[in-house]
Amino acid sequence: MDPSGITPNTSNQQLVSNGDNDSATALLQEKQARRRDNLRDVSFVEYMTVGILCFINLINYMDRFTIAGVLGDVKKEFAIGDDQAGLLQTVFVVAYMVFAPIFGYLGDRYSRRWIMAGGVALWSLTTFVGSFFTNFGMFAFFRGLVGIGEASYSTIAPTIISDLFVGNVRSKMLAFFYFAIPVGSGLGYIVGSVAGAAAHNWRWGLRVTPFLGAVVALISWVMTDPERGQAEESHIKPTSYKDDIRSLIKNPSFMLSTLAFTCVAFVTGALAWWGPQFIFLGLTLQPNMHDITLERVSLIFGGITMTSGLLGVPLGAWLGAALIKRFPRAHPVICGVGLLLSAPAMTLGLVLCEHSFYGPFVAMFIGEVFLNLNWAIVADMSLYVVVPPRRSTAEAFQILISHMFGDAGSPYLVGVISESLKHSLGTMPEESPSTSVQFRALQYALFVTCFVEVIGGVFFLLTSVYIARDKLKVDRAIAEAETQSAEPSHSNAQEHAAGE
């Protein structure tokens, strides 16, 4: 099995020489290049499809982080500590990552439109129903059901875009799709805190996105569901799930970028969950800051997350499009450098929280801009180093690994470290820790994320060693499959001519 993702056929390969294969690859790349920068060829239905996918992604991430915007109220009502508060997000992500491979398998073989519509309906319903539970165990269980519904969407949506577009047009559409992640996350903080404050009940913050999700579930039937590999005119046939997984594991670019993205997921999961509460604790330690509220901090943090996404995601896509033509390894290098620049900015933000009001917000904004450079690029990389018939499986595999070792455990891990440090900092088990102790414990726990960012940057730079070679293998696989599919019709034409 070649890492490019096709099963070699010896007899067919003998019919196609290396020179013919390279010629076919060149013709394929030339044909795709003609469509690369031409947005005028994009149809209204295709624009509408991307718009619907982007809107679902927006409310998807809104739903994930509405709880983070009211986390203090959730802790008070259920009388839980940092560890159980972090467990809420972990339960969601564990369910999300466990069911992702199932939807990845289905997405490579069945109607993606109907799978997505069913998933959106599921997470909308479970979010709404779960907001009424007063028992912590049932509330956490329904958060897990929400994760199942969201897994159906996240594994499939990027592959629809990849089957509609190629080259820079695909990169631009993916940038539009992925900018909804930081913007939706920021809106989640804002919607959660504003709706909860307006209703004097944090639960109403969870009841906004289900109504939007229900609308999307109804209109998703107008989307187009292209054939696998349609944009690249790929004729590669699907293989078994076992072969799919084997080829992905042997693909160095895919595996290294997945490990790097796991570090990104770890960092974003921990900071998104604990960021507002940490900043709030730091600000309350400053003189003349006694009137600061968690809702206000959540609003500011949400605005920063949105703005950094609006700036960082398009900037990363623009840098990738501008540099990739001259530097084939540009995509992983941009991602790696972005993480290495984000780490010191985030560290500075964590340090300044008890000394300045504006300082931590500015430093974290800079850190998030650099962190957001990778969202659209890493998705594009994961798609163009994998052949079309197994891209949903690749997305699902990447979701499984990145969330299993990333944000599935990072909120809980940070919470556990924080709780243990409270005792080390002098708080007796029977005592309530002071604000200073809570802040210091959470600060030391969050320093782990800065270290993980550096590791992720190194993995992205290692990806750059293999990326150009693995992309070329996929282009050759598509070209060879197209050549072989044309051979029967060519031989039939010859037989018809001979008969005449």
N, C-alpha and C positions, 0 to 999 in steps of 0.2 A: 504493500500500500504506500503510495507516494504521499508526502506531506501536503502536496497540493490538493489532495482530496479525491482523486479518481483511482479506480482499480485498473491497473494496466491490462491491456489485451495484446498479447504478444503478436498474434497474427495481424491485427490491425496496425500495430506499430511498425511492422515490417513493410506495410504498404505505404507508410508515410515517412519519408526520409527526414532527417534533422533539418535539412535546408527547407523542405516544404513546410515543416512544422513552424519554423521561424518565420517563413513568409506568411503563413496563415495568421500567426500571432501579430505580425506587423500590420496585416490588413485589418484584423480585428481592432487593434489599437487605433489605427487611422480612422476606421468607421466610428468608433466611440468618440474620438477626438472631435469629429465634426459636430457632435451633439453636446460637447462638454460645456461650452460657455454660452450656449444659446437657450436662454430662458423663454424665448418667444415660441419655441416648439412645445412648451409645456401646455397641456390642455386645461380647460376650466375644471373638468372632473378631477384631474390630477392635483391641481391647486386646492380644490375643495377637500380631496382626500387628505392631503398633508395638513390642511387647516384643522380638520376634524381630529386627526391624530395628535396634533399639537395641543388642541384644547383639552383632549382627554389627558394628555401628559401633565398639563397645567393643573387640572383639578385633582389628578392622581396625587401629585406631590403636595398640593394644598391639604388633602385629606391626611397625608402622612404626618404633617407637622402642626396640625391644629392643636393637638394635645401638648406639644412642646411649648406652645404659646400660653398655655394655662396650667403648666406642670405644677406650679406651686399650689394651686387650688385642688388639683387632683390628689396631691400628696396629703393635703389637710383633710379632705373628705374621706379618703380611704385609710388615713393614719398609717402611711407607709414611709419608709426611709428611701435614701438614694438608690439602694440596691434594687428594691422592688419597683421603684419608678423607672429605672433603667430596664428592668425585666419586661415592662410593657412594650417597649420598642423591640426588644429581642424576640418576644413571642411573635410579633408581627413579621419580622424579617425571617425568622426560622420557617414559618409557614410559607412565606413568599418564595424562599430559595428551594424548599423541598418540592414544591409543586411546579417550579419553573421547568425542570426537565420534562415533565409530563406534557406541559403545554408546548414546549419546544418540539417534541416528537410529533404532536398533533399538528402543530403549525407548519411543519414541512410536508404534511400529507393531506390535510383536510382544509375546509374553508376557514381562512383566517378571520374573515369578517364576522362570521357567526360565533366563533370562539371568543373574539374580543367583545362582541355585544353581550354575550352571556356573562363574561367576566366582569364587565363594568356594572351590569345589573346586580351581580352578586355582591361586589364590595360596596355599592351604594346602599343596598338593603341592610347588610350586616353592620355598616357604620351607623345607620339610623337606629336600628333596633338595639345595638350595643350601648348607645348613649343613654338608655333608660335604666340600665342595671345599676343597682346600688351595692352589689356584692363584687368584691375585687376579682375573685376567681372567674366569675362569668364575664365580667368586663374584659379581662385579659384574654379569655377564650374567644370572644367575638373579635378582638383585635387580630387574633390569628386567622379567623375566617376572612377578614378584610384582606389580609396578605395573600390568601389563595386567589381571590378575585383579581387583585392587582397583578399577580404573576402571569395571568393569561394575557394581559395586555402588553406588559413590558417585554416579553420574549418575542412577540410577533410584530409589533408596530415598526421597529427599525427595518425589518426584513421587507416589509411592504414598500418602504421608501427605496430600499436598495434594488428592488425589482422594477421600480418605475423609472429610475434615473441612473446615470453613470457619471464618472469623473467629477468635475467641479460643480456641476448642477446637483449631483447627489450630495456633495459636501455642503453646499449651501442649504439644501433642504434639511439635512441632518442637523445643521447648526440652528436652523429655525425650530426644529423639533426639540433639540436638547436645551435650548435657552429656556424652555418652559420649566426645566428642573429647578434651577435656582430661583427663578421668578415665582414659580408655584410654591416652593418652600417658603419664600418670604411672605407670600400672600397667606400661607397657612398660619404663620405667627400672627399676622395682622387680623385675619378673619377670626381666628380662635380667641384672641384677646378682646377685640372690639365687640364681637357678637356676645361673648360671655359677659363682658362688662355691661353692655346695653340691657341684657336680659337678667342681670344679677344672678346668673347661673352659668357656670363654665360649660355645661352640657350642650347649650345652644350653639356653642362654637363648632360642635361636631355635626350639627344638623343642617349645615349650609351646603356642603359639597354633595350629599346624597341626592338632593333635588337636581343639581347640575348634572350629576351622573345619570340620573334617570332620563333626562332630556337627550344626552349623548347616546344612550343605549337605543333610543327610539330612532335617531337620525343616522346612526352608523350604517344602516342598510343601503344608503345612497353612495357609500364609498366604493371605489373600485378595488378589486382583489386580483392583481396581476398574476400571470403564470410565474413560477419560479425561474429566475434568470431572464425574464422578458427583456429588460433593458439592454442586457449584454448579448441577447439572442443566443443564450446558452442552450445546448441540447444534451447536457449531462443528465443522466438518469439518477434518481435517488438510489441509495444503497441501504443496507441494513443499519439499524441503530448501533449495533456493535462496531461495524466498520466506520460509521460516523465518528464515534467517540475515539476509536483508535487513531484515526487520521488527525483529529484535533490535538490529541496528546502528543503526536509526533511533529506537530507544527510549531516550531520554536517562536515565531513571531506572535502567534496567537497565545501561546502559553505564557510567555514573558509579559506581554501586554495585559493579560488577565491577572497575573500576580501584581503588576503595577497598579491596575485598577482596583484590586483588592485593598491596597494601601489607601487609595483615594476614598473608597467606600468606608474604610475604618475611620478615617479622619472626619469625613463629612458626617457620618452617623453620630460620632461622639460629640462633635462641636455643635451640630444642629440640635441635638437633644439637650445638651447641658449649657450651651452658650448663653442664652438669656438669663438663666438662673445664676450662673457664675458671675456675669457682669453685674447683675442686681446685687449680689452679696458684696462684691468689691466696692460698688458705689455707696452702699449703706455704711461702709467703714469710713468714708470720707466726711470731713466736717461739713455741716450745712446741707447734707444730702438726705435728711431724715424723711423728706416728703416724696422721695422717689418710689415708684411702684413697679412691680413686675410687669404689669400691663404696658406701661410706658416703655420699659426696656425692651419688651417683646416687639412693640411697634417699631422702635428704632432699629433693632436687630433685623427684623423682617425687611425694613426698607433698605438696609445695607445689603442684605442677601439678594434682594431683587436687583438693586442697582449694579452690584458686582457681577451678577449673571448677565444683565443686559449689556455690560461692557466686556466681560471676560470671554463669554462664549463666542460672540461674533468676532472678537479680536483674534482668538485662537483659530477660528475657521479662516479668517482673512490671511493670517500669517501662514497657515498651512497651504492655502491656494497660491499665495505669492511665491513661496519657497520651493514647493514640491516639484515644479517644472525644472528647476536648476539643481535641486538637492533632493534626490529620491528618499533620503532618510529623514526629511524635515519633520514629519509628523511625530515620531516618537521623541525626537530631540526637543521639539517645542514642549511636549508634555513633561519630559524629564526636567528641563530647565525651569519650567513653571513651578513644579513641585519644590525644587531646590531653592527657588526664590521665595516661595510661600512660607516655608518652614521658619526662617528667622522673623518674618513679619508677624506670623501667628504667635511666636514665642514672645515678641515684644508686646503684643496685645494682651497676653496673659499676665505679663509682669506689670503693665501700666494700670490695671483695673482698680487698684487701691490707691492710686496716686493722682489720677486725672479723670475728668469726665469725657473729654473728647478723644484723648490719646488712644484708649483701647478700641474705640469704634473706628478710628482712622487706620490703625495698624491692622485690624482684622479685615477692614475693607480691602486694603492693599493685598493682604494674604489671600482673600477669597477671589480677587480678580485673577491672580496668578494660578490659583487652584482651578478656577473655571475655564482656563485655557484648554483643558484636556477633554471636556465633555463631548463635543462634536467630533473631535479628531480621533479619540480612541474608539468611538463607535465606527467611524469610517474605516479605520485600520482593521478592526475585527471583521468587517464585512469583506474587504477586498483581498484578504489573505485566505479566505475560505470560499469554496465553490458554491454556487447558488443553491443547489438542492439541500444543503445542510446548514444554511445560515440561521434558521430558527433554532436548530439544535445547538449551534455555536453560541447564540445569544443566551439560550437557557443554561448551557454549561458555564458560560462566563458569569451569569447571575448566581448560579449555585456556588461557585468557588469564591467569587468576590464578596458575597453576602455571608457565606459560611464562616470565612476567616476575616471578614470586614465588619460591616455594621450590624451583623446579627449579634455579635458579642461585645462590640466596643462601648455602647451605652451602658450595658450591664457591667462590663469590666471596669469602666471608669467609676461607676457607682460603688462597686465592691471595694476598689482601691480607696475611694474617698471615705467610705464607712470605716474601713480598717485604720486609715490614717487619723481619723478623729480620736480614736483611743490612744494612738501613739503620740498625739499632740497634747495629751493630758486630760482628756475627757473620760470620766468614769462611766461604766456601762449604764448605771442608773440615772446619770445626769443628762440633761439636754445640752448639746454642744452650743457654745457661743457662736455668734455670727462670724467672729474672727477665725475660730477653729473650722467652721464649715467652709469658709472661703479658702483658707490655706489648704485644707485637705483636698478640695475639689481642684484647686490650682495645681498642686503636685500631681494629681491624677491625670489632668489634661495635658501636662507636659509630655506624656507618652505619645500623643498625637503628632507632636512636632518631630519626634524621632522617627515615627512611622512614615511621615512625609518624605524624609530623606531616603529611606529604604525604597519607597515607591519611585522616586526620581532615578535612582540607580537602575531599577528594573526597566524603566522606560529607555534609558540610555543603552542598556543591553539589547533591547528590542531593535534598536536602530542598526545593529550589526546584521540582522537577518531580514529586515522588512522588505528591502528591494528584491532580494532573491525569491522570497516566498510569494510576493505579488506577481512576479514574472511567471512563476510556476502555475498560478491560477489562470493567468492570461493564456498560457500555452495549453492548459487543460481544456479551456473553453474553445480555443481555436482548433485543437485536435478533434474535439467532439463535433464541432461544426463541419470540419472536413470529412470526417467519417460518415456523418449523416447525409452529406451530399453525394457520397460515392454510389449508393444504390440507384439514385435517380440518374446519375451519369452513366452507369452501366446499362440501365434500361434504355436510355437514349441511344447508346451504341448498338444494342440488340435491335432496336426498332429501325435504325438506319441500315443495318446489315440485312434485315428482312426485306427492306424495300429494294 
